[in-house]
Every structure is written in C-alpha cells, then in structure tokens.
C-alpha cells in the first residue's frame, strides 16, 4: 500500500495536468494547514518555494486558509445553535 500511495502521490504532483506545479504545492499547503499535518506543512511549503512560490504567496495562502477555517467555525456554530432551538421548540 505504501508503494501504491507513493506512486499516486508522484502522479498527482509530477504527472501531467492543467495546474502548474507551483499551484499544486500551494493547494497542498492550504490543505496541510487545514489538516495541521506537520510533515505535509514542511514538505509542501518547501516544494512550493522550489517551484517558484514567494513568501507573500505562502502568507496569503495562510490567510485564505484561516478565513475558510473561521468561516467553517461560524457556519457550524450556527448549525449548533439551530439544533438547540429546534430542541427547545419541541
């Protein structure tokens, strides 16, 4: 399974596609920031820079990720509140 995953990962990042490698790595970094995977954070941040990402782009990626995480928290908080209101109403 490890070899199969490595081959899949290689195909995703090194194979043909419409998204340039720099942006593949920035997307991966955003996901790693969301999942908080330390190894992924380091690996994809470094790979993004190797493929041309700037510090400003990495910072903006961080802010975009933070905005989405905060938005998710707000939406789920509203769902929790709605669930309590339905319970209170019967």
C-alpha positions in Angstrom: 0.0 0.0 0.0 2.9 2.3 0.7 4.3 1.9 -2.7 0.9 2.4 -4.3 0.4 5.7 -2.3 3.9 6.9 -3.3 3.1 6.2 -7.0 -0.3 8.0 -6.6 1.4 11.0 -4.9 4.1 11.1 -7.6 1.4 11.1 -10.3 -0.5 13.9 -8.6 2.4 16.2 -8.2 4.7 15.3 -11.1 2.2 13.9 -13.7 0.5 15.8 -16.4 -2.2 18.2 -15.5 -3.7 21.7 -16.1 -2.5 23.2 -12.8 1.2 24.2 -12.7 3.3 22.5 -10.0 3.7 25.7 -8.0 0.0 26.0 -7.6 -0.4 22.2 -6.9 2.0 22.8 -4.0 0.2 25.9 -2.8 -3.1 24.0 -2.8 -1.4 21.1 -0.9 -0.1 23.6 1.6 -3.6 25.1 2.2 -4.9 21.6 2.8 -2.0 20.8 5.1 -2.7 24.0 7.1 -6.3 22.8 7.4 -5.4 19.3 8.5 -2.5 20.5 10.5 -0.1 17.8 9.3 3.4 18.9 10.3 5.2 16.8 7.7 2.9 18.0 4.9 3.2 21.6 6.0 7.0 21.5 5.8 7.2 19.4 2.6 4.7 21.3 0.6 5.9 24.8 1.8 9.4 23.8 0.7 8.2 22.4 -2.6 6.1 25.5 -3.3 9.2 27.7 -2.9 11.3 25.4 -5.0 8.7 25.7 -7.7 8.6 29.5 -7.5 6.2 30.5 -4.7 7.1 33.6 -2.8 6.9 34.3 0.9 4.0 36.6 0.1 2.1 33.8 -1.7 2.7 31.5 1.3 1.4 34.1 3.6 -1.7 34.8 1.5 -2.3 31.0 1.4 -2.2 31.0 5.2 -4.7 33.9 5.4 -7.0 32.2 2.9 -6.9 29.0 4.9 -7.5 30.9 8.2 -10.5 32.6 6.6 -12.0 29.3 5.5 -11.4 27.7 8.9 -13.0 30.6 10.6 -16.0 30.6 8.2 -16.4 26.9 8.9 -16.5 27.5 12.6 -19.1 30.2 12.2 -21.3 28.1 10.0 -21.1 25.1 12.3 -21.8 27.3 15.3 -24.9 28.5 13.6 -25.9 24.8 13.0 -25.3 24.0 16.6 -27.4 27.0 17.7 -30.2 26.0 15.3 -30.1 22.4 16.7 -30.6 23.8 20.2 -33.5 26.0 19.1 -35.3 23.0 17.4 -34.8 21.0 20.6 -36.2 23.8 22.8 -39.2 24.3 20.4 -40.0 20.7 20.6 
